[in-house]
């Protein structure tokens, strides 16, 4: 199978390349998932630079969040997640590959309304936004939320979560194209930081 392999820690992602690697096999309590989509998050880049809190020795395959279809069950796997089930999950690394072996406990069924790309990308961004706005910020209905860099993954998630919590959302960005997407995503107001209010 093919995987993106970080063979050398570098500052510019040049230490990675797509390689043929052995097909993994699930052990007890694990499943083999055919990866349909994997999201790229900032920690993935930091891992390849050796700057993330988790330090991996090359060679390794980055990729934390993914979605796909269960291909093979390991010994002792029971429950609703069976071969052919569409799933989403998160791991410390390894998702930038055609297949990945993960503990069945790290998976959940992919919501039918989500595409594989959406299912692979919501976990890290939305959990970050939720923790920031709900657990730390205690955002309340009727309050105003300012989201800087609102066109990125966490920024768009913050816009969504803010609107769901009943806040007025002001979004910032550096281009009108990006802000058009943020407004379409639900922001009440947008500020182009190079021009002013829209």
DOMIBA-387518 format. One record per residue (C-alpha): residue number from 1; residue in one letter; x, y, z. Coordinates in steps of 0.02 Angstrom, whole numbers, plus 50000, padded with zeros to 5 digits. Each point is the difference from the previous one (the first is absolute). Layout:
<NUM; 'A'; <X; Y; Z>>,
...
***
This chain:
<1; 'X'; <50000; 50000; 50000>>,
<2; 'X'; <50052; 50182; 49986>>,
<3; 'X'; <50030; 50119; 50145>>,
<4; 'X'; <50075; 50171; 50029>>,
<5; 'X'; <50158; 49963; 50098>>,
<6; 'X'; <50102; 50126; 50098>>,
<7; 'X'; <50177; 49934; 49977>>,
<8; 'X'; <50093; 50154; 50063>>,
<9; 'X'; <49952; 50139; 50122>>,
<10; 'X'; <50008; 50165; 49903>>,
<11; 'X'; <49928; 50175; 50014>>,
<12; 'X'; <49910; 50000; 49833>>,
<13; 'X'; <49913; 49831; 49978>>,
<14; 'X'; <50135; 49949; 49875>>,
<15; 'X'; <50044; 49851; 50109>>,
<16; 'X'; <49841; 49910; 49947>>,
<17; 'X'; <49958; 49897; 49846>>,
<18; 'X'; <49871; 49876; 49942>>,
<19; 'X'; <50068; 49823; 50016>>,
<20; 'X'; <49944; 49821; 49983>>,
<21; 'X'; <49987; 49926; 50174>>,
<22; 'X'; <49943; 49829; 50066>>,
<23; 'X'; <49813; 49974; 50024>>,
<24; 'X'; <49963; 50002; 50188>>,
<25; 'X'; <49901; 49862; 50084>>,
<26; 'X'; <49881; 50028; 50146>>,
<27; 'X'; <50039; 49919; 50167>>,
<28; 'X'; <49880; 49961; 50142>>,
<29; 'X'; <49876; 50141; 50027>>,
<30; 'X'; <50055; 50088; 49842>>,
<31; 'X'; <49927; 50027; 49826>>,
<32; 'X'; <50075; 50034; 49830>>,
<33; 'X'; <49920; 50153; 49919>>,
<34; 'X'; <50010; 50046; 49816>>,
<35; 'X'; <50031; 50188; 50014>>,
<36; 'X'; <49884; 50103; 49889>>,
<37; 'X'; <50052; 50172; 50066>>,
<38; 'X'; <50125; 50072; 50123>>,
<39; 'X'; <50005; 50180; 50058>>,
<40; 'X'; <50158; 50102; 50013>>,
<41; 'X'; <50018; 50089; 50167>>,
<42; 'X'; <50137; 50114; 50065>>,
<43; 'X'; <50066; 49864; 50118>>,
<44; 'X'; <50034; 49889; 49847>>,
<45; 'X'; <50121; 50131; 49933>>,
<46; 'X'; <50077; 50024; 50173>>,
<47; 'X'; <50029; 49812; 50015>>,
<48; 'X'; <50103; 49999; 49840>>,
<49; 'X'; <50101; 50148; 50067>>,
<50; 'X'; <50031; 49919; 50169>>,
<51; 'X'; <49910; 50146; 50084>>,
<52; 'X'; <49843; 49914; 50065>>,
<53; 'X'; <49979; 49943; 50180>>,
<54; 'X'; <49998; 49820; 49936>>,
<55; 'X'; <50173; 49958; 49930>>,
<56; 'X'; <50008; 49860; 49871>>,
<57; 'X'; <50160; 49927; 49930>>,
<58; 'X'; <50003; 49983; 49810>>,
<59; 'X'; <49943; 49910; 49902>>,
<60; 'X'; <49818; 50028; 50045>>,
<61; 'X'; <49837; 50042; 49913>>,
<62; 'X'; <49916; 50160; 50060>>,
<63; 'X'; <49812; 50027; 50002>>,
<64; 'X'; <49887; 50008; 50152>>,
<65; 'X'; <49820; 50012; 49939>>,
<66; 'X'; <49923; 49888; 49867>>,
<67; 'X'; <49845; 49914; 49936>>,
<68; 'X'; <49977; 49841; 49903>>,
<69; 'X'; <49922; 49828; 49991>>,
<70; 'X'; <50040; 49855; 50116>>,
<71; 'X'; <50089; 49868; 49896>>,
<72; 'X'; <50051; 49866; 50125>>,
<73; 'X'; <49960; 49964; 50183>>,
<74; 'X'; <50134; 49945; 50121>>,
<75; 'X'; <49976; 49860; 50125>>,
<76; 'X'; <49869; 50032; 50133>>,
<77; 'X'; <49919; 50151; 49916>>,
<78; 'X'; <49813; 49998; 50032>>,
<79; 'X'; <49864; 50130; 49998>>,
<80; 'X'; <49918; 50110; 49869>>,
<81; 'X'; <50158; 50042; 49903>>,
<82; 'X'; <50017; 49861; 49871>>,
<83; 'X'; <50085; 49974; 49833>>,
<84; 'X'; <49930; 50125; 49875>>,
<85; 'X'; <49951; 50129; 50132>>,
<86; 'X'; <50039; 50182; 49957>>,
<87; 'X'; <50100; 50073; 50145>>,
<88; 'X'; <50097; 50153; 50058>>,
<89; 'X'; <50139; 50004; 50127>>,
<90; 'X'; <50155; 50079; 50068>>,
<91; 'X'; <50174; 49935; 50038>>,
<92; 'X'; <50169; 50073; 50047>>,
<93; 'X'; <50070; 49964; 49826>>,
<94; 'X'; <49980; 49887; 49850>>,
<95; 'X'; <49845; 50065; 49911>>,
<96; 'X'; <50088; 50061; 49842>>,
<97; 'X'; <49995; 49825; 49927>>,
<98; 'X'; <49885; 49890; 49898>>,
<99; 'X'; <49967; 49889; 50151>>,
<100; 'X'; <50021; 50022; 50187>>,
<101; 'X'; <49986; 49883; 50149>>,
<102; 'X'; <49916; 50077; 50152>>,
<103; 'X'; <49918; 49943; 50162>>,
<104; 'X'; <49814; 49977; 49966>>,
<105; 'X'; <49970; 50111; 50154>>,
<106; 'X'; <50075; 50149; 49906>>,
<107; 'X'; <49865; 49995; 49865>>,
<108; 'X'; <49821; 50058; 49984>>,
<109; 'X'; <49875; 49975; 49860>>,
<110; 'X'; <50011; 50134; 49867>>,
<111; 'X'; <49842; 50105; 50006>>,
<112; 'X'; <49904; 49961; 49839>>,
<113; 'X'; <49974; 50185; 49964>>,
<114; 'X'; <50189; 50030; 49995>>,
<115; 'X'; <50114; 49965; 49855>>,
<116; 'X'; <50161; 49906; 50037>>,
<117; 'X'; <50095; 50164; 49984>>,
<118; 'X'; <49886; 50087; 50125>>,
<119; 'X'; <50008; 49854; 50121>>,
<120; 'X'; <50190; 50001; 49993>>,
<121; 'X'; <50014; 50185; 50035>>,
<122; 'X'; <49872; 50044; 50133>>,
<123; 'X'; <50075; 49916; 50153>>,
<124; 'X'; <50157; 50101; 50038>>,
<125; 'X'; <49930; 50167; 49941>>,
<126; 'X'; <49832; 49986; 50087>>,
<127; 'X'; <50069; 49929; 50161>>,
<128; 'X'; <50125; 50144; 50008>>,
<129; 'X'; <49862; 50128; 49967>>,
<130; 'X'; <49882; 49918; 50126>>,
<131; 'X'; <50130; 49995; 50140>>,
<132; 'X'; <50051; 50180; 49966>>,
<133; 'X'; <49824; 50072; 49991>>,
<134; 'X'; <49903; 49890; 50122>>,
<135; 'X'; <50120; 49933; 50131>>,
<136; 'X'; <50122; 50145; 50005>>,
<137; 'X'; <49903; 50149; 49931>>,
<138; 'X'; <49827; 49958; 50069>>,
<139; 'X'; <49921; 50085; 49849>>,
<140; 'X'; <49818; 50043; 50033>>,
<141; 'X'; <49852; 50036; 49885>>,
<142; 'X'; <49993; 50183; 49951>>,
<143; 'X'; <50186; 50029; 50023>>,
<144; 'X'; <50114; 50054; 49857>>,
<145; 'X'; <50140; 49887; 49939>>,
<146; 'X'; <50149; 50065; 49900>>,
<147; 'X'; <50086; 49863; 49899>>,
<148; 'X'; <50170; 50046; 49929>>,
<149; 'X'; <50059; 49898; 49850>>,
<150; 'X'; <49824; 49936; 49979>>,
<151; 'X'; <50028; 49915; 49832>>,
<152; 'X'; <50111; 49861; 50071>>,
<153; 'X'; <49936; 49836; 50069>>,
<154; 'X'; <49990; 50052; 50183>>,
<155; 'X'; <49938; 50173; 49949>>,
<156; 'X'; <49854; 49930; 49900>>,
<157; 'X'; <49961; 49881; 50142>>,
<158; 'X'; <50000; 50147; 50122>>,
<159; 'X'; <49878; 50092; 49888>>,
<160; 'X'; <49885; 49847; 49999>>,
<161; 'X'; <50012; 49969; 50187>>,
<162; 'X'; <49977; 50185; 50038>>,
<163; 'X'; <49841; 50008; 49896>>,
<164; 'X'; <49933; 49839; 50079>>,
<165; 'X'; <50028; 50078; 50171>>,
<166; 'X'; <49900; 50154; 49949>>,
<167; 'X'; <50141; 50126; 49983>>,
<168; 'X'; <50021; 50139; 49873>>,
<169; 'X'; <50155; 49951; 49903>>,
<170; 'X'; <50124; 50123; 49926>>,
<171; 'X'; <50131; 49917; 49890>>,
<172; 'X'; <50166; 50067; 49938>>,
<173; 'X'; <50105; 49950; 49852>>,
<174; 'X'; <50126; 50071; 49877>>,
<175; 'X'; <49904; 49977; 49836>>,
<176; 'X'; <49825; 50027; 49937>>,
<177; 'X'; <49995; 49824; 49924>>,
<178; 'X'; <50032; 49923; 50170>>,
<179; 'X'; <49875; 50114; 50086>>,
<180; 'X'; <49866; 49957; 49871>>,
<181; 'X'; <50017; 49818; 50057>>,
<182; 'X'; <49993; 50050; 50183>>,
<183; 'X'; <49841; 50103; 49973>>,
<184; 'X'; <49924; 49853; 49905>>,
<185; 'X'; <50049; 49892; 50148>>,
<186; 'X'; <49894; 50108; 50117>>,
<187; 'X'; <50103; 50146; 50065>>,
<188; 'X'; <49895; 50155; 50031>>,
<189; 'X'; <50136; 50125; 49955>>,
<190; 'X'; <50170; 49991; 49917>>,
<191; 'X'; <50150; 50113; 50009>>,
<192; 'X'; <50135; 49996; 49869>>,
<193; 'X'; <50151; 50042; 50107>>,
<194; 'X'; <50081; 50084; 49851>>,
<195; 'X'; <49847; 50107; 49955>>,
<196; 'X'; <49871; 50015; 50140>>,
<197; 'X'; <49817; 49953; 50027>>,
<198; 'X'; <49896; 49916; 49866>>,
***
